């Protein structure tokens, strides 16, 4: 099972994207845990994480989070702003798996 965490500012629009990603995962038969949380909440998160997807509104945190979490084996990337705006959960999920080097 893969664990995908979406990091955002407040979690409102990102929660909708999580729902779309979960629906796409179900349709594709992928076993994945997907969750969204504010960047400040992730600092204390104790669960497993394979990849952190940063929403466009927190793109300024990219370098900091990459430097902090990639040495721990957690991939860090930005969600494409067009895919985010279109709430294209399938594409965001596919991109996450591609970055993790996994097949869907």
Secondary structure, DSSP 8 states (H G I E B T S, - for coil): -EEEEEEESSSHHHHHHHHHHHHHHHHHT--EEEEEEEHHHHTT--S--SEEEE-GGGGGGHHHHHHHHGGGT-EEEE--HHHHHTT-HHHHHHHHHHHHT---
